[in-house]
């Protein structure tokens, strides 16, 4: 999860075509709140081996975030088989992320 946010948006059709679970993390490399949330993500994801995730740079000119109606960073979108199951906006605890992962696993 320490990797920087990817500058290039994958096409929405590519994201929608993913089979199984997927975590999208929208944010910005320059966002202080995003950097502050990184330790929470690392801790939550440390026990989630096999949960694919993508960190995607959001902001002006980035269409993928708009297609998901992302308004605040970071926004974590938990998907299964191309459909949104739940999302967490600006998580404040590992528990908030783990709760969303549990919903995703149950879907």
SVG drawing of the C-alpha trace seen along z (x, -y; Angstrom):
<svg xmlns="http://www.w3.org/2000/svg" viewBox="-23 -20 29 34">
<polyline fill="none" stroke="black" stroke-width="0.4" points="0.0,0.0 3.0,-2.3 3.2,-2.7 2.2,-6.1 -1.1,-6.8 -1.1,-5.8 -1.2,-8.8 -3.0,-7.2 -6.7,-6.2 -7.6,-2.7 -10.7,-2.8 -13.9,-2.3 -14.8,0.7 -11.6,2.4 -12.5,1.9 -16.1,3.1 -14.8,6.2 -12.7,7.4 -13.9,10.7 -13.8,11.2 -13.0,8.6 -11.1,5.3 -10.2,2.4 -9.9,-1.0 -8.2,-3.7 -8.7,-7.2 -6.5,-10.0 -3.5,-12.2 0.2,-11.9 0.1,-15.4 -2.8,-14.9 -1.8,-15.0 -5.0,-13.2 -4.1,-10.4 -0.6,-10.1 -2.0,-10.1 -4.4,-7.2 -1.6,-5.1 -0.7,-3.4 -4.3,-2.4 -4.4,-0.9 -1.2,1.0 -2.3,2.5 -5.8,3.5 -4.3,4.9 -1.5,6.9 -4.0,9.7 -5.7,9.5 -3.3,11.2 -5.0,11.9 -7.2,8.8 -6.3,7.0 -6.1,3.2 -5.3,0.2 -4.3,-3.3 -5.5,-5.8 -4.6,-9.5 -7.7,-11.6 -8.3,-15.2 -9.0,-17.5 -8.9,-15.7 -9.2,-12.2 -12.4,-10.7 -12.4,-7.5 -12.9,-9.2 -15.7,-11.3 -17.4,-8.1 -17.5,-6.9 -18.6,-10.3 -15.5,-10.6 -15.6,-13.9 -13.2,-13.6 -9.8,-11.8 -9.0,-9.2 -12.0,-7.3 -11.9,-3.5 -14.3,-1.7 -14.7,2.1 -15.9,3.9 -16.9,7.4 -17.4,8.6 -17.4,5.0 -20.1,3.8 -19.5,1.5 -20.3,3.3 -19.4,0.5 -17.1,-2.5 -15.2,-4.2 -14.4,-7.9 -11.5,-9.3 -11.2,-6.2 -10.3,-7.1 -9.5,-3.6 -8.4,-0.2 -11.7,1.1 -13.6,-1.0 -11.5,0.5 -11.8,4.1 -15.6,3.7 -15.8,2.8 -13.5,5.7 -15.9,8.0 -18.8,6.7 -16.9,7.3 -16.0,10.9 -19.6,11.6 -21.0,10.3"/>
</svg>
